[in-house]
Amino acid sequence: GYDGLESFHLWKDYKQLIAQYKRYVYPRLGSLTGLPDGIENGIIVNAPQIGVSSTFIRESISKGKDMRYFVPQPVWEIIVNKNLYRA
């Protein structure tokens, strides 16, 4: 998400990721339409802005909520099979 750009430099091997891959950035509600200064090799995805974040999804799963319709089916299967994000 767009909000993650500010902390991208804290990711493990972030320089290698920048060198090898383009960064597709999902817009967030209220975010700007362009990339911030200093952010290279990024593409803002033309997608609808909705108020659902990965944090919201993880926290909801930890509370026992069914979030299968918020992620692709293969991702949901991994979350369930590996019992991820459960309290």
ABEGO torsion letter per residue (X at the ends): XAAAAAAAAABBGAAAAAAABBBBBBBBBGBBABBBBGBBGBBBBBBBBBABBAAAAAAAAAAGBBAAAABBAAAAAAAAAAGBGBX
